[in-house]
Amino acid sequence: MAIVNLRVHIDRDACLAYGDCAELAPEAFEGDDTAHLVGSAPLRQMINAARACPTEAITLVDAETGEQIAP
């Protein structure tokens, strides 16, 4: 998989703090009342974490092209 410069957006209104993102990519996400970005993880982990969010609160965008990668 190619190296991608990601922009990560977390919709704090949509996030219900299920914690799936933090479980799948603990280097990148932490959750308490809402999820928040704390670091980075391999692209596949980031995609899996975003797709696992039951409320689709995490959006990953290629910073170079503006293309949405996940969910």
PDB file with SEQRES, HELIX, SHEET and CRYST1 records, atoms N, CA, C and O in Angstrom:
SEQRES   1 A   71  MET ALA ILE VAL ASN LEU ARG VAL HIS ILE ASP ARG ASP          
SEQRES   2 A   71  ALA CYS LEU ALA TYR GLY ASP CYS ALA GLU LEU ALA PRO          
SEQRES   3 A   71  GLU ALA PHE GLU GLY ASP ASP THR ALA HIS LEU VAL GLY          
SEQRES   4 A   71  SER ALA PRO LEU ARG GLN MET ILE ASN ALA ALA ARG ALA          
SEQRES   5 A   71  CYS PRO THR GLU ALA ILE THR LEU VAL ASP ALA GLU THR          
SEQRES   6 A   71  GLY GLU GLN ILE ALA PRO                                      
HELIX    1 AA1 ASP A   20  LEU A   24  1                                   5    
HELIX    2 AA2 LEU A   43  ALA A   52  1                                  10    
SHEET    1 AA1 3 LEU A   6  ILE A  10  0                                        
SHEET    2 AA1 3 ILE A  58  ASP A  62 -1                                        
SHEET    3 AA1 3 GLN A  68  ALA A  70 -1                                        
SHEET    1 AA2 2 PHE A  29  GLY A  31  0                                        
SHEET    2 AA2 2 ALA A  35  LEU A  37 -1                                        
CRYST1    1.000    1.000    1.000  90.00  90.00  90.00 P 1           1          
ATOM      1  N   MET A   1       0.845  -1.170   0.000  1.00  0.00           N  
ATOM      2  CA  MET A   1       0.000   0.000   0.000  1.00  0.00           C  
ATOM      3  C   MET A   1       0.898   1.243   0.000  1.00  0.00           C  
ATOM      4  O   MET A   1       1.905   1.294   0.706  1.00  0.00           O  
ATOM      5  N   ALA A   2       0.525   2.218  -0.784  1.00  0.00           N  
ATOM      6  CA  ALA A   2       1.321   3.438  -0.926  1.00  0.00           C  
ATOM      7  C   ALA A   2       1.277   4.278   0.350  1.00  0.00           C  
ATOM      8  O   ALA A   2       0.350   4.177   1.154  1.00  0.00           O  
ATOM      9  N   ILE A   3       2.299   5.103   0.508  1.00  0.00           N  
ATOM     10  CA  ILE A   3       2.328   6.031   1.635  1.00  0.00           C  
ATOM     11  C   ILE A   3       1.356   7.157   1.342  1.00  0.00           C  
ATOM     12  O   ILE A   3       1.395   7.765   0.272  1.00  0.00           O  
ATOM     13  N   VAL A   4       0.492   7.427   2.292  1.00  0.00           N  
ATOM     14  CA  VAL A   4      -0.534   8.453   2.129  1.00  0.00           C  
ATOM     15  C   VAL A   4      -0.443   9.411   3.298  1.00  0.00           C  
ATOM     16  O   VAL A   4      -0.343   8.995   4.452  1.00  0.00           O  
ATOM     17  N   ASN A   5      -0.478  10.696   2.989  1.00  0.00           N  
ATOM     18  CA  ASN A   5      -0.539  11.716   4.028  1.00  0.00           C  
ATOM     19  C   ASN A   5      -2.011  11.896   4.378  1.00  0.00           C  
ATOM     20  O   ASN A   5      -2.789  12.399   3.568  1.00  0.00           O  
ATOM     21  N   LEU A   6      -2.389  11.487   5.583  1.00  0.00           N  
ATOM     22  CA  LEU A   6      -3.796  11.491   5.990  1.00  0.00           C  
ATOM     23  C   LEU A   6      -4.204  12.749   6.729  1.00  0.00           C  
ATOM     24  O   LEU A   6      -3.436  13.323   7.500  1.00  0.00           O  
ATOM     25  N   ARG A   7      -5.423  13.156   6.474  1.00  0.00           N  
ATOM     26  CA  ARG A   7      -6.122  14.108   7.332  1.00  0.00           C  
ATOM     27  C   ARG A   7      -7.203  13.287   8.019  1.00  0.00           C  
ATOM     28  O   ARG A   7      -7.961  12.565   7.373  1.00  0.00           O  
ATOM     29  N   VAL A   8      -7.258  13.408   9.319  1.00  0.00           N  
ATOM     30  CA  VAL A   8      -8.226  12.648  10.108  1.00  0.00           C  
ATOM     31  C   VAL A   8      -9.222  13.626  10.709  1.00  0.00           C  
ATOM     32  O   VAL A   8      -8.846  14.580  11.390  1.00  0.00           O  
ATOM     33  N   HIS A   9     -10.495  13.373  10.447  1.00  0.00           N  
ATOM     34  CA  HIS A   9     -11.548  14.201  11.041  1.00  0.00           C  
ATOM     35  C   HIS A   9     -12.409  13.309  11.927  1.00  0.00           C  
ATOM     36  O   HIS A   9     -12.878  12.254  11.499  1.00  0.00           O  
ATOM     37  N   ILE A  10     -12.610  13.746  13.164  1.00  0.00           N  
ATOM     38  CA  ILE A  10     -13.491  13.032  14.083  1.00  0.00           C  
ATOM     39  C   ILE A  10     -14.675  13.948  14.375  1.00  0.00           C  
ATOM     40  O   ILE A  10     -14.512  15.031  14.937  1.00  0.00           O  
ATOM     41  N   ASP A  11     -15.850  13.507  13.994  1.00  0.00           N  
ATOM     42  CA  ASP A  11     -17.078  14.266  14.250  1.00  0.00           C  
ATOM     43  C   ASP A  11     -17.469  14.018  15.707  1.00  0.00           C  
ATOM     44  O   ASP A  11     -18.032  12.975  16.040  1.00  0.00           O  
ATOM     45  N   ARG A  12     -17.173  14.964  16.545  1.00  0.00           N  
ATOM     46  CA  ARG A  12     -17.402  14.798  17.988  1.00  0.00           C  
ATOM     47  C   ARG A  12     -18.884  14.691  18.339  1.00  0.00           C  
ATOM     48  O   ARG A  12     -19.242  14.126  19.372  1.00  0.00           O  
ATOM     49  N   ASP A  13     -19.746  15.236  17.476  1.00  0.00           N  
ATOM     50  CA  ASP A  13     -21.190  15.097  17.715  1.00  0.00           C  
ATOM     51  C   ASP A  13     -21.667  13.686  17.400  1.00  0.00           C  
ATOM     52  O   ASP A  13     -22.601  13.189  18.029  1.00  0.00           O  
ATOM     53  N   ALA A  14     -21.027  13.039  16.423  1.00  0.00           N  
ATOM     54  CA  ALA A  14     -21.431  11.689  16.023  1.00  0.00           C  
ATOM     55  C   ALA A  14     -20.784  10.611  16.892  1.00  0.00           C  
ATOM     56  O   ALA A  14     -21.346   9.529  17.060  1.00  0.00           O  
ATOM     57  N   CYS A  15     -19.603  10.904  17.445  1.00  0.00           N  
ATOM     58  CA  CYS A  15     -18.871   9.912  18.234  1.00  0.00           C  
ATOM     59  C   CYS A  15     -19.622   9.587  19.527  1.00  0.00           C  
ATOM     60  O   CYS A  15     -19.978  10.476  20.300  1.00  0.00           O  
ATOM     61  N   LEU A  16     -19.849   8.300  19.735  1.00  0.00           N  
ATOM     62  CA  LEU A  16     -20.512   7.848  20.953  1.00  0.00           C  
ATOM     63  C   LEU A  16     -19.559   7.069  21.854  1.00  0.00           C  
ATOM     64  O   LEU A  16     -19.991   6.385  22.783  1.00  0.00           O  
ATOM     65  N   ALA A  17     -18.259   7.178  21.574  1.00  0.00           N  
ATOM     66  CA  ALA A  17     -17.191   6.609  22.407  1.00  0.00           C  
ATOM     67  C   ALA A  17     -17.312   5.096  22.593  1.00  0.00           C  
ATOM     68  O   ALA A  17     -17.127   4.589  23.699  1.00  0.00           O  
ATOM     69  N   TYR A  18     -17.616   4.384  21.526  1.00  0.00           N  
ATOM     70  CA  TYR A  18     -17.632   2.922  21.593  1.00  0.00           C  
ATOM     71  C   TYR A  18     -16.234   2.364  21.831  1.00  0.00           C  
ATOM     72  O   TYR A  18     -16.079   1.326  22.475  1.00  0.00           O  
ATOM     73  N   GLY A  19     -15.217   3.050  21.313  1.00  0.00           N  
ATOM     74  CA  GLY A  19     -13.840   2.634  21.546  1.00  0.00           C  
ATOM     75  C   GLY A  19     -13.273   1.667  20.531  1.00  0.00           C  
ATOM     76  O   GLY A  19     -12.148   1.196  20.697  1.00  0.00           O  
ATOM     77  N   ASP A  20     -14.019   1.356  19.483  1.00  0.00           N  
ATOM     78  CA  ASP A  20     -13.515   0.430  18.465  1.00  0.00           C  
ATOM     79  C   ASP A  20     -12.250   0.969  17.811  1.00  0.00           C  
ATOM     80  O   ASP A  20     -11.328   0.205  17.527  1.00  0.00           O  
ATOM     81  N   CYS A  21     -12.195   2.278  17.567  1.00  0.00           N  
ATOM     82  CA  CYS A  21     -11.017   2.871  16.929  1.00  0.00           C  
ATOM     83  C   CYS A  21      -9.782   2.691  17.814  1.00  0.00           C  
ATOM     84  O   CYS A  21      -8.711   2.337  17.321  1.00  0.00           O  
ATOM     85  N   ALA A  22      -9.927   2.931  19.104  1.00  0.00           N  
ATOM     86  CA  ALA A  22      -8.803   2.802  20.029  1.00  0.00           C  
ATOM     87  C   ALA A  22      -8.379   1.344  20.179  1.00  0.00           C  
ATOM     88  O   ALA A  22      -7.203   1.063  20.410  1.00  0.00           O  
ATOM     89  N   GLU A  23      -9.304   0.436  20.053  1.00  0.00           N  
ATOM     90  CA  GLU A  23      -8.974  -0.986  20.135  1.00  0.00           C  
ATOM     91  C   GLU A  23      -8.196  -1.442  18.905  1.00  0.00           C  
ATOM     92  O   GLU A  23      -7.260  -2.233  19.022  1.00  0.00           O  
ATOM     93  N   LEU A  24      -8.579  -0.948  17.727  1.00  0.00           N  
ATOM     94  CA  LEU A  24      -7.948  -1.381  16.485  1.00  0.00           C  
ATOM     95  C   LEU A  24      -6.677  -0.612  16.155  1.00  0.00           C  
ATOM     96  O   LEU A  24      -5.791  -1.142  15.484  1.00  0.00           O  
ATOM     97  N   ALA A  25      -6.577   0.627  16.616  1.00  0.00           N  
ATOM     98  CA  ALA A  25      -5.383   1.446  16.341  1.00  0.00           C  
ATOM     99  C   ALA A  25      -5.026   2.248  17.592  1.00  0.00           C  
ATOM    100  O   ALA A  25      -5.159   3.471  17.609  1.00  0.00           O  
ATOM    101  N   PRO A  26      -4.567   1.544  18.654  1.00  0.00           N  
ATOM    102  CA  PRO A  26      -4.313   2.220  19.927  1.00  0.00           C  
ATOM    103  C   PRO A  26      -3.193   3.254  19.876  1.00  0.00           C  
ATOM    104  O   PRO A  26      -3.131   4.144  20.725  1.00  0.00           O  
ATOM    105  N   GLU A  27      -2.305   3.143  18.880  1.00  0.00           N  
ATOM    106  CA  GLU A  27      -1.244   4.146  18.740  1.00  0.00           C  
ATOM    107  C   GLU A  27      -1.798   5.462  18.223  1.00  0.00           C  
ATOM    108  O   GLU A  27      -1.190   6.516  18.409  1.00  0.00           O  
ATOM    109  N   ALA A  28      -2.958   5.400  17.571  1.00  0.00           N  
ATOM    110  CA  ALA A  28      -3.521   6.573  16.914  1.00  0.00           C  
ATOM    111  C   ALA A  28      -4.696   7.191  17.659  1.00  0.00           C  
ATOM    112  O   ALA A  28      -4.860   8.411  17.644  1.00  0.00           O  
ATOM    113  N   PHE A  29      -5.518   6.367  18.313  1.00  0.00           N  
ATOM    114  CA  PHE A  29      -6.754   6.867  18.913  1.00  0.00           C  
ATOM    115  C   PHE A  29      -6.843   6.530  20.390  1.00  0.00           C  
ATOM    116  O   PHE A  29      -6.387   5.478  20.837  1.00  0.00           O  
ATOM    117  N   GLU A  30      -7.435   7.438  21.128  1.00  0.00           N  
ATOM    118  CA  GLU A  30      -7.848   7.198  22.509  1.00  0.00           C  
ATOM    119  C   GLU A  30      -9.294   7.658  22.619  1.00  0.00           C  
ATOM    120  O   GLU A  30      -9.751   8.510  21.857  1.00  0.00           O  
ATOM    121  N   GLY A  31      -9.983   7.096  23.551  1.00  0.00           N  
ATOM    122  CA  GLY A  31     -11.367   7.492  23.727  1.00  0.00           C  
ATOM    123  C   GLY A  31     -11.714   7.628  25.186  1.00  0.00           C  
ATOM    124  O   GLY A  31     -11.329   6.801  26.013  1.00  0.00           O  
ATOM    125  N   ASP A  32     -12.434   8.661  25.491  1.00  0.00           N  
ATOM    126  CA  ASP A  32     -13.055   8.815  26.806  1.00  0.00           C  
ATOM    127  C   ASP A  32     -14.502   9.192  26.531  1.00  0.00           C  
ATOM    128  O   ASP A  32     -15.319   8.313  26.256  1.00  0.00           O  
ATOM    129  N   ASP A  33     -14.840  10.468  26.597  1.00  0.00           N  
ATOM    130  CA  ASP A  33     -16.199  10.881  26.219  1.00  0.00           C  
ATOM    131  C   ASP A  33     -16.372  10.866  24.703  1.00  0.00           C  
ATOM    132  O   ASP A  33     -17.463  10.600  24.199  1.00  0.00           O  
ATOM    133  N   THR A  34     -15.289  11.153  23.978  1.00  0.00           N  
ATOM    134  CA  THR A  34     -15.246  11.033  22.523  1.00  0.00           C  
ATOM    135  C   THR A  34     -13.851  10.566  22.141  1.00  0.00           C  
ATOM    136  O   THR A  34     -12.905  10.661  22.924  1.00  0.00           O  
ATOM    137  N   ALA A  35     -13.748  10.064  20.931  1.00  0.00           N  
ATOM    138  CA  ALA A  35     -12.439   9.633  20.431  1.00  0.00           C  
ATOM    139  C   ALA A  35     -11.597  10.853  20.096  1.00  0.00           C  
ATOM    140  O   ALA A  35     -12.129  11.900  19.726  1.00  0.00           O  
ATOM    141  N   HIS A  36     -10.292  10.716  20.224  1.00  0.00           N  
ATOM    142  CA  HIS A  36      -9.396  11.768  19.763  1.00  0.00           C  
ATOM    143  C   HIS A  36      -8.104  11.148  19.269  1.00  0.00           C  
ATOM    144  O   HIS A  36      -7.683  10.081  19.715  1.00  0.00           O  
ATOM    145  N   LEU A  37      -7.495  11.851  18.338  1.00  0.00           N  
ATOM    146  CA  LEU A  37      -6.266  11.400  17.711  1.00  0.00           C  
ATOM    147  C   LEU A  37      -5.100  11.716  18.625  1.00  0.00           C  
ATOM    148  O   LEU A  37      -4.955  12.846  19.091  1.00  0.00           O  
ATOM    149  N   VAL A  38      -4.259  10.707  18.884  1.00  0.00           N  
ATOM    150  CA  VAL A  38      -3.111  10.905  19.774  1.00  0.00           C  
ATOM    151  C   VAL A  38      -1.787  10.565  19.100  1.00  0.00           C  
ATOM    152  O   VAL A  38      -0.720  10.779  19.676  1.00  0.00           O  
ATOM    153  N   GLY A  39      -1.854  10.037  17.885  1.00  0.00           N  
ATOM    154  CA  GLY A  39      -0.633   9.654  17.192  1.00  0.00           C  
ATOM    155  C   GLY A  39      -0.966   9.136  15.820  1.00  0.00           C  
ATOM    156  O   GLY A  39      -1.930   9.573  15.191  1.00  0.00           O  
ATOM    157  N   SER A  40      -0.155   8.191  15.355  1.00  0.00           N  
ATOM    158  CA  SER A  40      -0.406   7.617  14.044  1.00  0.00           C  
ATOM    159  C   SER A  40      -0.245   6.104  14.114  1.00  0.00           C  
ATOM    160  O   SER A  40       0.289   5.552  15.076  1.00  0.00           O  
ATOM    161  N   ALA A  41      -0.720   5.463  13.069  1.00  0.00           N  
ATOM    162  CA  ALA A  41      -0.630   4.010  12.946  1.00  0.00           C  
ATOM    163  C   ALA A  41      -0.508   3.711  11.457  1.00  0.00           C  
ATOM    164  O   ALA A  41      -0.742   4.594  10.631  1.00  0.00           O  
ATOM    165  N   PRO A  42      -0.150   2.493  11.106  1.00  0.00           N  
ATOM    166  CA  PRO A  42      -0.110   2.129   9.697  1.00  0.00           C  
ATOM    167  C   PRO A  42      -1.462   2.389   9.015  1.00  0.00           C  
ATOM    168  O   PRO A  42      -2.518   2.294   9.641  1.00  0.00           O  
ATOM    169  N   LEU A  43      -1.405   2.714   7.739  1.00  0.00           N  
ATOM    170  CA  LEU A  43      -2.607   3.080   6.990  1.00  0.00           C  
ATOM    171  C   LEU A  43      -3.704   2.041   7.124  1.00  0.00           C  
ATOM    172  O   LEU A  43      -4.860   2.403   7.343  1.00  0.00           O  
ATOM    173  N   ARG A  44      -3.384   0.774   6.999  1.00  0.00           N  
ATOM    174  CA  ARG A  44      -4.407  -0.281   7.083  1.00  0.00           C  
ATOM    175  C   ARG A  44      -5.114  -0.248   8.433  1.00  0.00           C  
ATOM    176  O   ARG A  44      -6.331  -0.419   8.496  1.00  0.00           O  
ATOM    177  N   GLN A  45      -4.368  -0.030   9.509  1.00  0.00           N  
ATOM    178  CA  GLN A  45      -4.985   0.061  10.843  1.00  0.00           C  
ATOM    179  C   GLN A  45      -5.901   1.274  10.924  1.00  0.00           C  
ATOM    180  O   GLN A  45      -6.991   1.193  11.492  1.00  0.00           O  
ATOM    181  N   MET A  46      -5.471   2.390  10.365  1.00  0.00           N  
ATOM    182  CA  MET A  46      -6.293   3.602  10.388  1.00  0.00           C  
ATOM    183  C   MET A  46      -7.600   3.386   9.628  1.00  0.00           C  
ATOM    184  O   MET A  46      -8.670   3.790  10.083  1.00  0.00           O  
ATOM    185  N   ILE A  47      -7.499   2.750   8.477  1.00  0.00           N  
ATOM    186  CA  ILE A  47      -8.697   2.464   7.682  1.00  0.00           C  
ATOM    187  C   ILE A  47      -9.622   1.518   8.440  1.00  0.00           C  
ATOM    188  O   ILE A  47     -10.828   1.753   8.509  1.00  0.00           O  
ATOM    189  N   ASN A  48      -9.070   0.456   9.005  1.00  0.00           N  
ATOM    190  CA  ASN A  48      -9.888  -0.493   9.766  1.00  0.00           C  
ATOM    191  C   ASN A  48     -10.570   0.189  10.946  1.00  0.00           C  
ATOM    192  O   ASN A  48     -11.736  -0.084  11.232  1.00  0.00           O  
ATOM    193  N   ALA A  49      -9.853   1.073  11.631  1.00  0.00           N  
ATOM    194  CA  ALA A  49     -10.421   1.783  12.774  1.00  0.00           C  
ATOM    195  C   ALA A  49     -11.562   2.690  12.335  1.00  0.00           C  
ATOM    196  O   ALA A  49     -12.605   2.737  12.987  1.00  0.00           O  
ATOM    197  N   ALA A  50     -11.370   3.406  11.242  1.00  0.00           N  
ATOM    198  CA  ALA A  50     -12.429   4.303  10.749  1.00  0.00           C  
ATOM    199  C   ALA A  50     -13.650   3.511  10.309  1.00  0.00           C  
ATOM    200  O   ALA A  50     -14.783   3.899  10.594  1.00  0.00           O  
ATOM    201  N   ARG A  51     -13.423   2.413   9.623  1.00  0.00           N  
ATOM    202  CA  ARG A  51     -14.546   1.590   9.146  1.00  0.00           C  
ATOM    203  C   ARG A  51     -15.272   0.873  10.275  1.00  0.00           C  
ATOM    204  O   ARG A  51     -16.449   0.538  10.141  1.00  0.00           O  
ATOM    205  N   ALA A  52     -14.584   0.636  11.380  1.00  0.00           N  
ATOM    206  CA  ALA A  52     -15.196  -0.062  12.510  1.00  0.00           C  
ATOM    207  C   ALA A  52     -16.107   0.836  13.332  1.00  0.00           C  
ATOM    208  O   ALA A  52     -16.923   0.347  14.113  1.00  0.00           O  
ATOM    209  N   CYS A  53     -15.973   2.136  13.162  1.00  0.00           N  
ATOM    210  CA  CYS A  53     -16.787   3.060  13.959  1.00  0.00           C  
ATOM    211  C   CYS A  53     -18.263   2.879  13.614  1.00  0.00           C  
ATOM    212  O   CYS A  53     -18.653   3.083  12.464  1.00  0.00           O  
ATOM    213  N   PRO A  54     -19.087   2.500  14.586  1.00  0.00           N  
ATOM    214  CA  PRO A  54     -20.495   2.238  14.302  1.00  0.00           C  
ATOM    215  C   PRO A  54     -21.282   3.484  13.892  1.00  0.00           C  
ATOM    216  O   PRO A  54     -22.342   3.369  13.276  1.00  0.00           O  
ATOM    217  N   THR A  55     -20.779   4.658  14.222  1.00  0.00           N  
ATOM    218  CA  THR A  55     -21.490   5.886  13.851  1.00  0.00           C  
ATOM    219  C   THR A  55     -20.806   6.630  12.708  1.00  0.00           C  
ATOM    220  O   THR A  55     -21.221   7.733  12.349  1.00  0.00           O  
ATOM    221  N   GLU A  56     -19.754   6.030  12.132  1.00  0.00           N  
ATOM    222  CA  GLU A  56     -18.981   6.640  11.043  1.00  0.00           C  
ATOM    223  C   GLU A  56     -18.505   8.047  11.413  1.00  0.00           C  
ATOM    224  O   GLU A  56     -18.555   8.965  10.594  1.00  0.00           O  
ATOM    225  N   ALA A  57     -18.048   8.201  12.644  1.00  0.00           N  
ATOM    226  CA  ALA A  57     -17.594   9.495  13.135  1.00  0.00           C  
ATOM    227  C   ALA A  57     -16.187   9.847  12.663  1.00  0.00           C  
ATOM    228  O   ALA A  57     -15.777  11.005  12.751  1.00  0.00           O  
ATOM    229  N   ILE A  58     -15.444   8.861  12.162  1.00  0.00           N  
ATOM    230  CA  ILE A  58     -14.060   9.094  11.726  1.00  0.00           C  
ATOM    231  C   ILE A  58     -14.008   9.087  10.206  1.00  0.00           C  
ATOM    232  O   ILE A  58     -14.443   8.136   9.557  1.00  0.00           O  
ATOM    233  N   THR A  59     -13.468  10.165   9.654  1.00  0.00           N  
ATOM    234  CA  THR A  59     -13.274  10.257   8.221  1.00  0.00           C  
ATOM    235  C   THR A  59     -11.784  10.413   7.946  1.00  0.00           C  
ATOM    236  O   THR A  59     -11.116  11.248   8.556  1.00  0.00           O  
ATOM    237  N   LEU A  60     -11.271   9.607   7.029  1.00  0.00           N  
ATOM    238  CA  LEU A  60      -9.881   9.697   6.604  1.00  0.00           C  
ATOM    239  C   LEU A  60      -9.856  10.245   5.188  1.00  0.00           C  
ATOM    240  O   LEU A  60     -10.564   9.754   4.309  1.00  0.00           O  
ATOM    241  N   VAL A  61      -9.030  11.272   4.970  1.00  0.00           N  
ATOM    242  CA  VAL A  61      -8.926  11.915   3.669  1.00  0.00           C  
ATOM    243  C   VAL A  61      -7.460  11.971   3.267  1.00  0.00           C  
ATOM    244  O   VAL A  61      -6.593  12.274   4.088  1.00  0.00           O  
ATOM    245  N   ASP A  62      -7.186  11.675   1.996  1.00  0.00           N  
ATOM    246  CA  ASP A  62      -5.835  11.831   1.459  1.00  0.00           C  
ATOM    247  C   ASP A  62      -5.560  13.333   1.393  1.00  0.00           C  
ATOM    248  O   ASP A  62      -6.228  14.052   0.649  1.00  0.00           O  
ATOM    249  N   ALA A  63      -4.594  13.804   2.156  1.00  0.00           N  
ATOM    250  CA  ALA A  63      -4.308  15.240   2.234  1.00  0.00           C  
ATOM    251  C   ALA A  63      -3.817  15.795   0.912  1.00  0.00           C  
ATOM    252  O   ALA A  63      -3.981  16.986   0.646  1.00  0.00           O  
ATOM    253  N   GLU A  64      -3.218  14.959   0.080  1.00  0.00           N  
ATOM    254  CA  GLU A  64      -2.690  15.425  -1.210  1.00  0.00           C  
ATOM    255  C   GLU A  64      -3.797  15.605  -2.245  1.00  0.00           C  
ATOM    256  O   GLU A  64      -3.828  16.605  -2.962  1.00  0.00           O  
ATOM    257  N   THR A  65      -4.713  14.624  -2.321  1.00  0.00           N  
ATOM    258  CA  THR A  65      -5.718  14.632  -3.376  1.00  0.00           C  
ATOM    259  C   THR A  65      -7.092  15.086  -2.915  1.00  0.00           C  
ATOM    260  O   THR A  65      -7.930  15.461  -3.735  1.00  0.00           O  
ATOM    261  N   GLY A  66      -7.332  15.056  -1.608  1.00  0.00           N  
ATOM    262  CA  GLY A  66      -8.652  15.370  -1.082  1.00  0.00           C  
ATOM    263  C   GLY A  66      -9.629  14.216  -1.169  1.00  0.00           C  
ATOM    264  O   GLY A  66     -10.798  14.355  -0.808  1.00  0.00           O  
ATOM    265  N   GLU A  67      -9.149  13.069  -1.650  1.00  0.00           N  
ATOM    266  CA  GLU A  67     -10.016  11.883  -1.796  1.00  0.00           C  
ATOM    267  C   GLU A  67     -10.294  11.270  -0.434  1.00  0.00           C  
ATOM    268  O   GLU A  67      -9.383  11.073   0.370  1.00  0.00           O  
ATOM    269  N   GLN A  68     -11.571  10.969  -0.183  1.00  0.00           N  
ATOM    270  CA  GLN A  68     -11.934  10.279   1.053  1.00  0.00           C  
ATOM    271  C   GLN A  68     -11.501   8.836   0.952  1.00  0.00           C  
ATOM    272  O   GLN A  68     -11.809   8.155  -0.027  1.00  0.00           O  
ATOM    273  N   ILE A  69     -10.786   8.364   1.961  1.00  0.00           N  
ATOM    274  CA  ILE A  69     -10.274   6.995   1.986  1.00  0.00           C  
ATOM    275  C   ILE A  69     -11.189   6.090   2.803  1.00  0.00           C  
ATOM    276  O   ILE A  69     -11.413   4.936   2.435  1.00  0.00           O  
ATOM    277  N   ALA A  70     -11.709   6.600   3.892  1.00  0.00           N  
ATOM    278  CA  ALA A  70     -12.603   5.814   4.760  1.00  0.00           C  
ATOM    279  C   ALA A  70     -13.486   6.785   5.506  1.00  0.00           C  
ATOM    280  O   ALA A  70     -13.076   7.928   5.707  1.00  0.00           O  
ATOM    281  N   PRO A  71     -14.675   6.396   5.928  1.00  0.00           N  
ATOM    282  CA  PRO A  71     -15.223   5.062   5.809  1.00  0.00           C  
ATOM    283  C   PRO A  71     -15.698   4.816   4.434  1.00  0.00           C  
ATOM    284  O   PRO A  71     -16.198   3.731   4.139  1.00  0.00           O  
TER     285      PRO A  71                                                      
END                                                                             
